[in-house]
Amino acid sequence: MENLFINTIGDYTVRKCSKDDLSEVISINFTTLPEHYSDYFFEDLLRSAPESFLVAEKDGHVVGYIMCRVEYGFSNFKRFSLTRKGHVVSLAITEGNRRKGLGDALVRNTIEALKLKGCTEVYLEVRVSNHEAVRLYQRIGFEIITTMEGYYRDNEEAHLMALNIAAAQ
Ligand SMILES: CC(C)(COP(=O)(O)OP(=O)(O)OC[C@H]1O[C@@H](n2cnc3c(N)ncnc32)[C@H](O)[C@@H]1OP(=O)(O)O)[C@@H](O)C(=O)NCCC(=O)NCCS
């Protein structure tokens, strides 16, 4: 059986997601974020990028997750250059488990996993009103590259934020 363990933070374990975790991940997504996806979407991300699909667990229950896609496309840092990029599709920690460093740990560990997959950059979209998340990403080194008007269904703007992993090495 594959060893999913990555590290511990206090009473929490950070580890790779398994298929059995998906129902809890889907339920956390449903209760914490306005952007929801089909079950197939979660399964597909776990199949295609398992190294960067991580969960935080306490007492046998998932309390947070991060899931990413690995893409090939234009760099956010080097004009007209193509590169392999990690795309953070979704991140959430359940309400009672926030402000304990779990969000930070999930993002940092997923960046390490994406580096090993050959990504030179990581990027994501975040609501401009989501100050907690923007602060978290900025603390880790992400920059706001641009702001996209009407990005979300309710018309809110999104910041496109990116981290140049190659430069950070
Ligand atoms: C954004 C989100 C993922 C952050 O997760 P988190 O686990 O609370 O993040 P962290 O604990 O790493 O950091 C949050 C804050 O707690 C602080 N913190 C971390 N460990 C701490 C500790 N042991 N004691 C006290 N504070 C602590 C951090 O310094 C940070 O403070 P700041 O916001 O003033 O800069 C979480 O709020 C969330 O799930 N929100 C809803 C979903 C969402 O918005 N997802 C992002 C979509 S892009």
The ligand as a Gaussian input file, in Angstrom:
#p B3LYP/6-31G(d) Opt

LIG

0 1
 C       -7.855000      30.798000       3.037000
 C       -7.737000      29.584000       3.928000
 C       -7.445000      28.342000       3.084000
 C       -6.568000      29.793000       4.920000
 O       -6.381000      28.606000       5.668000
 P       -5.746000      28.601000       7.136000
 O       -5.474000      27.193000       7.495000
 O       -6.555000      29.404000       8.065000
 O       -4.357000      29.358000       6.839000
 P       -3.146000      29.566000       7.847000
 O       -3.497000      29.055000       9.206000
 O       -1.928000      29.012000       7.216000
 O       -3.004000      31.155000       7.874000
 C       -4.106000      31.965000       8.259000
 C       -3.728000      32.951000       9.371000
 O       -3.497000      32.243000      10.587000
 C       -2.244000      32.635000      11.135000
 N       -1.715000      31.480000      11.874000
 C       -1.092000      30.393000      11.352000
 N       -0.760000      29.538000      12.356000
 C       -1.200000      30.101000      13.503000
 C       -1.167000      29.697000      14.848000
 N       -0.603000      28.540000      15.218000
 N       -1.733000      30.537000      15.763000
 C       -2.293000      31.693000      15.403000
 N       -2.368000      32.133000      14.115000
 C       -1.822000      31.338000      13.200000
 C       -1.430000      33.006000       9.919000
 O       -0.345000      33.837000      10.253000
 C       -2.460000      33.725000       9.101000
 O       -2.638000      35.031000       9.605000
 P       -3.034000      36.296000       8.688000
 O       -4.288000      35.930000       7.927000
 O       -3.255000      37.381000       9.670000
 O       -1.864000      36.519000       7.765000
 C       -9.031000      29.369000       4.784000
 O       -9.379000      30.598000       5.390000
 C      -10.222000      28.860000       3.982000
 O      -10.373000      27.651000       3.792000
 N      -11.079000      29.764000       3.525000
 C      -12.284000      29.390000       2.773000
 C      -11.945000      28.795000       1.435000
 C      -11.055000      29.708000       0.642000
 O      -11.230000      30.923000       0.642000
 N      -10.096000      29.117000      -0.088000
 C       -9.158000      29.848000      -0.933000
 C       -9.742000      30.010000      -2.284000
 S       -8.573000      30.706000      -3.393000

